[in-house]
């Protein structure tokens, strides 16, 4: 088994008898510049948050909203990581990967990656076939615009007394928000957001909203609406609950946590109960975001 990142998005449901290979190759370099854009390549073993901070410190804009996401640069394209209105696909230019069977190197363009919501070709039809060695991003040089329209970033910046935020300000706000809502995996075992936010057709959403007027949602393009899985889980009474040492985090219902001695199967079984509960109440079947082994 080749571990795409640091294991931050993996749940082992039992003992694993194979060999695990982890990419720890680091390195960041600028490979090309244009008038308004800069192309930055990072090796797959770079910690994602360290890469974000590097770009922010050099005033390269586009990924500041993705601050404090765990894992590595190489794992990012597999999941098409996203947060606060930004996804990796928005800035990814090229992926360099190695076929694990033939050892051939191949470059994937943004289109080649077939990105979707928390999805890519590396998670779908080419799953388990490639190791991502490096990723090149096309970022803005000296950016004047920032994305603060999603979630509570605007309010956090307002509380910080910032009216004209820079990308560094946005990064700090995101770090502060995430730190207040999400448990530190070094202190409390977790795999981050355990479930995807469901995306449904607008017509189906309108029917659901009539039944649940307070439902949390995010408008999407092309006639779709994204639902807040955490809100639905909380409405089902799971937030803060635990079964043995497996539990739903008290501050963020999207996160399942291990309070000490829960097995991977017990975490999985808890997730099944949550999925069944949401399906019964809302008619929506949640999809697990973590990779199961």
C-alpha positions, 0 to 999 in steps of 0.5 A: 500500500502506498500512502498518498499523504500522512494518513490523515484521511485513512481509516483502518478497519482492521489489521493491515498485513502489507507494506506501507510506503510513504512519500516524504520527498520535499521541495518547492520551486518556482518554475515559470512566471507571467505578468499576473501569475506564477507557477509553483511546483511542490514535491508530494511529500511537502506538508500541505499547510507548510506549502500554503504558508510558503505561498502566503509568505511570498504573496502568491494567492489562490490557496490561502483559504485551504490553510491548516488542512492536514496531509501532504501536497501529493494527497491533495489532488486525489481528494481535490481538497477544499474549504471555505469556497475554494478547491484545489482544482481552482489553482492546480496546473499540472500533476506529475505521477508515477505508474506503480506497475510500470514505473513510467512518469506521466503528467496530468493536466487539470482536465486530465485529473477529472476533478469533482467534489472531493473526487478525481481520476486518482480516486476513481478510475485510476485509483491505486495506480499512481503515486503523485510525485509533484504538483504545480499550481498556477497562483496569482502574483501580488493578488488584490482580490480575496475570497471571503464569501464562504462560511464565517470568514467575513465575520472572523475578519471583521472581529479581527478589525480587518476591512481590506484583507490580504491573503495573509489575513484570510489565511490567519482567519481560516486558521483561527476558525478551523482551530476553534472547530476541529480537534487537533489529531495529535491530541484527539484521534480523528480523520477530519471531515468524515462525511461529504456534504451531499449535493442534490438537484435544486428541485429536490432541495426545494422539497426538502426545504419545505419540510425543513425550513432551517436547513443549512445549504450552499447554492451551487452552479448548474442547478444544484445545492450543497447540503451541510452534512454536519447540520443534518447530523447535529439535527439527528442528535449525534453531536457530542455523542459517543459509543464507548471510545468512538464519538461524534465531536462536540464542536463539529458533527462532521468529525468522528473522533477516537477518545482512546481505545476505539477500534477502526471497526467501531469508528466505522460502525458509528459512521454507519449508525450516523448514515442510517439516522440521517437517511431516516430523517432527511432521506439523504444518504451520506457518503464517507469521505475517508478512505477505508482500508 
